[in-house]
Amino acid sequence: MHPSNLVVGLDIGTTKICALVVRREGGRLDSVLGLGVVPSDGLRKGMVVNMESTISAVQKAVEQAEAAAGAEINAVYTGIAGGHIKSMNSRGGVTLRPGSEVTRADVDRVVDASQAVTIPVDREVIHVLPREFVLDGRRGIQDPVGMCGQKLEVDVHIVTAAVASAQNIIKCVNRAGFAVEDIVLQPLASAEAVVTPDERRLGVCLVDLGGGTTDIAVFVGGSVRHTEVLALGGDHITNDLAVGLRCSVADAEDVKRRYGCAARSLVDEEETLTVCQTGGGSRELRSAALCEIIEPRVEETLSIIRHELERAGLIDLLGSGVVLTGGGSRLSGMAEMAEWHLGLPVRVGSPAWDGLPCEEELTHPAFATVVGLVRHGLRTSGNGRPGSLGGLELFRKVKDRMTSWLHDLA
């Protein structure tokens, strides 16, 4: 199979690294070919802390995907997260020639003007996302080309990452032997897989509960209004359990997945379980005691999410409520706790495949990011220059992505 017919997503996470290969036909998803998943121990809170370990895990995950797909992989679309991610909203405007129609060149100019903001030298732009165009004060315009006016403005959402952190991700992939086609903010990738167009229009908050981070993306009126990456994740709950139960981290993770619940009120007070102890031996404890450790950490995470939405002035604009995804969303009682603390309707989002047959594993919320990465690749492939992205190349790729987005409006 020719590599140009393949799109590969690579999710480099704190707890797992997974590669997903799909085949495209005429720019559309044709079939799901292969998945590779390996444990990850070279990242902390979404950032690389051990390059050799991460490189090895990337190689193993992609090799598994290659074997399953029966095809050679050369390039991937990968995600990025971590507490270093920062975002801002900006506006730019240009004056038009009197009596003339808005052209594509005018749209390019106004988008360029919107990026005239000061960005520290140690940060790099990874996304410039138009929210809406404003023509002579008329808001809510999605595509102004062909319309008449005198002043064109645009509101954009700019996402930046620490240069070192972004380049470390790219370097790990390159040293594993693969080129990076594009790098995508993980909550935006997850949203590609689990958030519907209607939810985006009505207002929705995507919350991706990962192992090392909790990623947020808010959509209102069909466009991105806010993004945030919180340095809190499922690993914090696991570590709390390991300390509280005096067991290994591996045993704590197993107990959390099998018996954990986010709300004590939802468990049987009389139910008991057996936990292995560090140093040998085991002991029995009530399931309610397990929840007494888990519930405070879940409440802390949800309180921070609510505070972030209130600070951004968006919590009252979420007509579709909240979509939870990521491995942490499958913790029993998590959706109920989110509804109680956020005061909004909540659902758990699973990747959609548009009727294509695929393994049941790939409909698990833990694979939302990697599914979203291949969807992003299907939508943007061929619009940029494939190859190994570095500092300047990454910025150029953002410009290519913006040009592609603007042309898609036509």
C-alpha positions in Angstrom: 0.0 0.0 0.0 1.4 3.4 -1.0 2.3 5.6 2.1 0.3 8.5 0.5 -2.9 6.5 1.1 -2.3 6.2 4.8 -3.0 8.6 7.6 -1.4 7.9 11.0 -2.3 9.4 14.3 0.3 9.2 17.2 -1.0 9.9 20.7 2.0 10.4 23.0 0.4 10.4 26.4 1.5 10.1 30.0 0.2 6.6 30.5 0.2 5.2 27.0 1.5 5.8 23.5 -0.7 4.6 20.7 -0.5 4.7 16.9 -3.6 4.4 14.7 -3.4 3.7 10.9 -6.3 4.4 8.5 -6.6 4.3 4.8 -8.0 7.2 2.9 -9.8 7.1 -0.5 -10.6 10.4 -2.2 -9.8 12.4 0.9 -12.2 10.3 3.0 -11.8 7.6 5.7 -12.0 4.3 3.8 -11.0 1.7 6.5 -9.2 1.3 9.8 -6.1 -0.7 9.3 -4.2 -1.1 12.6 -3.6 0.0 16.1 -0.5 -0.1 18.3 -0.5 0.6 22.1 2.4 0.5 24.5 2.8 1.8 28.1 4.4 5.2 28.5 6.8 6.1 31.3 8.9 8.8 29.6 6.4 11.7 30.2 5.1 13.5 33.2 2.0 15.7 33.0 2.2 15.6 29.3 5.8 16.6 28.9 8.9 14.5 28.0 11.1 13.8 30.9 13.0 10.7 29.5 13.7 11.0 25.7 15.1 7.5 25.3 12.2 5.8 26.9 9.7 7.9 24.9 11.6 7.2 21.6 11.6 3.5 22.3 7.8 3.5 23.2 7.0 5.5 20.0 9.0 2.9 17.9 7.2 0.0 19.5 3.7 1.5 19.1 4.2 2.4 15.4 5.8 -1.0 14.7 2.7 -2.7 16.2 0.5 -0.5 14.0 2.6 -1.3 10.9 2.4 -5.0 11.6 -1.4 -4.8 12.0 -1.8 -2.7 8.9 0.7 -4.6 6.7 2.1 -1.3 5.5 5.1 0.9 6.1 4.7 4.1 8.1 6.8 7.2 7.2 5.0 10.1 8.8 2.5 10.8 11.6 0.1 13.4 13.1 0.9 13.8 16.8 -0.7 15.6 19.7 0.7 18.0 22.3 -0.5 18.8 25.9 1.0 19.8 29.2 0.9 22.7 31.6 3.1 24.8 29.3 0.2 25.2 26.8 -1.2 28.8 26.9 -3.9 30.4 24.8 -5.2 33.9 24.2 -7.9 35.6 22.1 -6.9 38.4 19.7 -8.5 40.6 17.1 -7.2 42.2 14.0 -8.8 44.6 11.4 -8.1 46.0 7.9 -9.7 48.8 5.9 -11.2 47.8 2.5 -11.3 49.7 -0.7 -14.7 51.7 -0.9 -17.3 49.8 -2.9 -15.2 46.7 -3.3 -16.1 43.1 -2.4 -14.1 41.2 0.3 -11.5 38.9 -1.4 -9.5 35.9 -0.2 -6.5 38.2 -0.1 -8.4 40.5 2.3 -9.2 37.6 4.5 -5.5 36.6 4.6 -4.5 40.2 5.5 -7.0 40.4 8.4 -5.9 37.1 9.8 -2.3 38.2 9.6 -3.2 41.4 11.4 -4.9 39.4 14.2 -1.5 37.8 15.0 0.2 41.1 15.8 0.5 40.2 19.4 3.7 39.9 21.6 4.7 36.3 22.1 7.7 35.5 24.3 10.7 34.1 22.4 10.5 30.9 24.4 7.0 30.2 23.1 5.7 28.9 19.7 2.4 29.3 18.0 0.8 25.9 17.2 -2.8 27.0 16.3 -4.5 30.2 15.0 -8.2 29.5 15.1 -10.7 32.1 13.6 -13.7 32.5 15.8 -15.8 34.9 13.7 -15.4 37.7 11.2 -16.9 41.2 11.7 -17.8 43.3 8.7 -18.7 47.0 9.4 -19.8 46.0 12.9 -21.9 43.0 11.7 -20.8 40.0 13.9 -21.1 36.3 13.4 -19.9 36.1 9.9 -18.2 32.8 9.0 -17.1 33.6 5.4 -17.0 37.2 4.4 -15.7 36.6 0.8 -17.9 38.3 -1.8 -19.6 40.6 0.8 -19.3 44.4 0.6 -18.0 46.6 3.4 -15.4 49.1 4.5 -13.8 47.5 7.5 -13.1 43.8 8.0 -12.2 42.4 11.4 -11.6 38.9 12.8 -11.5 37.4 16.2 -9.0 34.5 16.6 -8.0 32.0 19.3 -4.2 31.6 19.4 -2.6 28.6 21.1 1.0 28.6 22.0 3.4 26.0 23.5 6.8 26.2 25.1 9.4 25.9 22.3 11.4 23.3 24.2 8.4 21.1 25.0 7.1 21.2 21.4 10.5 20.5 19.9 11.1 17.6 22.4 7.9 15.9 21.2 8.9 16.4 17.5 12.5 15.2 18.2 11.3 12.0 19.9 9.2 11.2 16.8 12.0 12.1 14.4 14.6 10.0 16.3 12.2 7.1 16.3 12.4 7.3 12.5 9.3 9.1 11.5 8.4 12.5 10.2 5.8 14.8 11.8 3.2 16.0 9.4 1.5 18.2 12.0 1.2 18.8 15.7 -2.2 19.3 17.2 -3.4 20.4 20.6 -4.8 17.2 22.2 -8.3 18.6 23.3 -8.9 19.9 19.8 -8.0 16.4 18.4 -10.3 14.7 20.9 -13.1 17.1 20.0 -12.7 16.0 16.4 -13.7 12.5 17.5 -16.4 12.9 20.0 -18.1 16.4 19.7 -20.9 16.8 17.2 -21.4 19.9 15.0 -24.7 20.7 16.7 -23.0 20.7 20.1 -20.3 23.0 18.8 -23.0 25.5 17.6 -25.1 25.4 20.8 -22.0 25.6 23.1 -20.1 22.7 24.6 -17.1 22.1 26.9 -14.9 19.1 26.0 -13.1 17.7 29.0 -10.4 15.1 28.2 -9.5 13.3 31.4 -6.1 11.8 30.7 -3.5 10.2 32.9 -1.2 13.2 33.3 -3.4 16.1 32.3 -7.0 17.3 32.0 -7.5 19.1 28.7 -10.4 21.5 28.1 -11.8 23.0 24.8 -14.9 25.2 24.7 -16.9 25.7 21.5 -19.6 28.3 21.1 -21.3 29.2 17.8 -19.3 26.5 16.0 -15.9 27.8 16.9 -13.3 27.5 19.6 -13.6 30.0 22.4 -11.2 28.7 25.0 -8.6 26.0 25.5 -6.8 25.0 28.7 -4.5 22.2 29.9 -4.6 21.4 33.6 -1.7 19.5 35.2 -4.1 17.1 36.9 -5.1 13.6 35.7 -5.9 10.0 36.6 -2.3 9.4 37.8 -3.0 11.7 40.7 -5.9 9.4 41.8 -3.7 6.3 41.4 -0.9 7.8 43.4 -3.3 8.8 46.2 -4.6 5.2 46.3 -1.1 3.8 46.4 -0.3 5.9 49.4 -3.6 5.5 51.2 -3.8 1.8 50.6 -0.1 1.1 51.1 0.2 -0.8 47.8 2.2 -0.6 44.6 1.2 1.9 41.9 0.3 -1.0 39.6 -2.0 -2.5 42.1 -3.5 0.9 42.9 -4.3 1.4 39.2 -5.9 -2.1 39.0 -8.0 -1.4 42.0 -9.1 1.9 40.7 -10.2 0.5 37.3 -12.0 -2.5 38.8 -13.6 -1.1 42.0 -13.1 2.7 41.9 -16.0 5.1 42.0 -16.0 8.9 42.0 -18.9 9.3 44.5 -19.2 7.5 47.8 -23.0 7.9 47.7 -23.1 5.5 44.6 -21.4 2.5 46.2 -22.6 -0.3 48.5 -21.4 0.5 52.0 -21.2 -3.3 52.8 -19.2 -4.3 49.7 -15.6 -5.3 50.4 -12.5 -6.0 48.3 -9.0 -7.4 48.8 -5.9 -5.2 48.2 -2.3 -6.5 48.0 0.1 -4.7 50.3 3.7 -3.6 49.6 6.1 -6.0 51.1 3.7 -8.9 50.8 0.3 -9.9 52.3 -3.1 -8.4 51.7 -6.0 -6.9 53.5 -9.7 -6.4 53.1 -11.4 -3.0 53.1 -14.8 -1.5 52.2 -15.4 -0.1 48.8 -16.6 3.1 50.6 -13.1 3.5 52.0 -11.7 3.5 48.4 -14.1 6.2 47.5 -13.0 8.3 50.4 -9.6 8.6 48.7 -10.9 9.0 45.2 -13.8 11.5 45.7 -11.7 14.5 47.1 -9.3 14.4 44.1 -12.3 14.2 41.6 -13.9 17.1 43.4 -10.7 19.1 43.2 -10.4 18.5 39.5 -14.1 19.4 38.8 -13.8 22.5 41.0 -10.8 23.8 39.0 -12.7 23.1 35.7 -15.7 25.1 37.0 -13.5 27.9 38.1 -11.8 28.0 34.7 -15.1 28.2 32.9 -16.4 30.9 35.2 -13.2 32.9 34.9 -13.5 32.8 31.1 -17.2 33.8 31.3 -18.3 30.8 29.4 -20.2 28.6 31.8 -23.6 30.2 30.9 -23.0 29.7 27.2 -22.8 25.9 27.2 -26.2 25.0 25.9 -25.1 21.4 25.1 -23.3 21.0 28.5 -20.1 19.0 28.9 -18.7 16.0 27.0 -16.2 13.9 29.0 -13.7 11.7 27.3 -10.3 10.1 27.9 -9.6 7.2 30.1 -10.6 9.0 33.3 -14.2 9.5 32.0 -14.8 5.8 32.4 -14.4 5.9 36.2 -17.7 4.9 37.7 -19.7 7.9 38.9 -17.5 10.4 37.1 -20.4 11.7 34.8 -22.7 12.0 37.8 -20.1 13.9 39.8 -19.5 16.2 36.9 -23.2 17.1 36.7 -23.4 17.8 40.4 -20.3 20.0 40.5 -20.6 21.8 37.2 -24.4 22.2 37.2 -24.6 21.2 33.5 -25.8 18.2 31.5 -22.9 15.7 31.0 -22.3 12.8 28.7 -19.4 10.5 28.1 -18.1 10.8 24.5 -16.8 7.8 22.6 -15.1 8.1 19.2 -17.5 7.9 16.2 -16.6 5.9 13.1 -19.4 6.9 10.7 -20.6 3.3 10.4 -17.2 1.9 9.5 -16.4 -1.5 11.1 -13.7 -1.3 13.6 -12.5 -3.1 16.8 -14.6 -2.4 19.9 -11.5 -1.1 21.6 -11.4 1.9 19.3 -14.8 3.1 20.5 -13.3 3.5 24.1 -13.0 7.2 25.2 -9.3 6.6 26.0 -8.7 6.6 22.2 -10.5 9.8 21.5 -7.2 11.8 20.9 -5.7 9.3 18.4 -8.9 9.0 16.5 -9.2 12.8 16.4 -5.6 13.0 15.1 -6.4 10.8 12.1 -9.5 12.8 11.4 -7.5 16.0 11.5 -5.0 14.3 9.1 -7.7 13.3 6.7 -9.0 16.8 6.6 -5.7 18.6 6.2 -3.4 16.1 4.4 -1.9 17.4 1.2 -2.2 21.0 2.3 1.1 21.4 3.9 4.6 20.1 3.4 5.3 16.7 5.0 8.6 16.3 6.7 10.4 16.8 10.0 9.0 19.8 11.7 11.3 22.0 13.7 11.0 25.5 15.2 10.6 27.6 12.0 9.0 24.7 10.1 6.3 24.3 12.8 5.3 28.0 12.5 5.2 27.6 8.7 2.9 24.6 9.2 0.6 26.8 11.2 0.4 29.2 8.3 -0.3 26.3 5.9 -3.0 25.1 8.2 -4.6 28.6 8.3 -4.5 28.8 4.5 -6.2 25.4 4.3 -8.9 26.4 6.7 -9.6 29.6 4.8 -9.8 27.8 1.5 -12.2 25.3 3.0 -14.6 28.1 3.7 -15.1 28.7 0.0 
